[in-house]
């Protein structure tokens, strides 16, 4: 049976029972992104899905800083699992914000599952990108950042720009659920809006060394969101794993059965090792 919570005006969906998994989506998605995974896991796990602020189009735009986002995630975790640490299951910007939350609140996070976004703020990642790849990344991200800036003045055009780019990069989220107010993370990155992204944790060593990590990524993309060496190193660490699937960025939608199998098997091995 599903329950719905409102935590500091964030909609949080809860399904199933067992150890708590907190799912955080990215751009331009919502809790529906995780529906197949929740269906596969809820018989064994308590699945908690967070709607990022500003991503629920039924509510007003709500851009937040990194500090504020970590505070909101802390409120959610404390509400749904006040005494036990949780496992984070993250995608896209959900990875960025979830990794930062885990770095700041290490005792509240038992393990991390990152989907398609790895050590993007490491020197190793930046050094492996070709000029073409850097231009491709800058092109789509600056487009979305500009759309966010335009949003308050010209919301219709800003949302059309956002939906156009979503389709151009292979996103199949329904258009009616996509709008300009979701783009604030890109404005944070490129324009320093809301305090920008300075001072965030370097996840290259944090994931795997300090927190057990499963990383699942799409191999069929024009560029990666992780360094090759980081994936190789992560796969060798005790309690960690890294798997590539023949998908694009939305791994859990493009190969749901393979994704769910990898996720469930890793979680079950962790439970077996801990004797739960």
Protein Blocks (a to p, Z undefined) as FASTA:
>chain_A
ZZdddeehiacddededddddddddddddfklmmmmmmmmmmmbccdddddehiamkbcc
ddddfklmmmmmmmmmmmmmmmbccddddehjlmmmmmmmmmmmmmlpmbdcdehiackl
bfklmmmpcfklmmmmmmmmmmmmmmmmmmmmmmmlmmmmmmmmmmmnopabdfklgcfk
lmmmmmmmmnopghijghiacfklmnojloccdddddfbbfbdcbdfklmmmmmmpghia
cddddddfklmlmmmmlmmmmmmmmmmmmmmmnoZZ
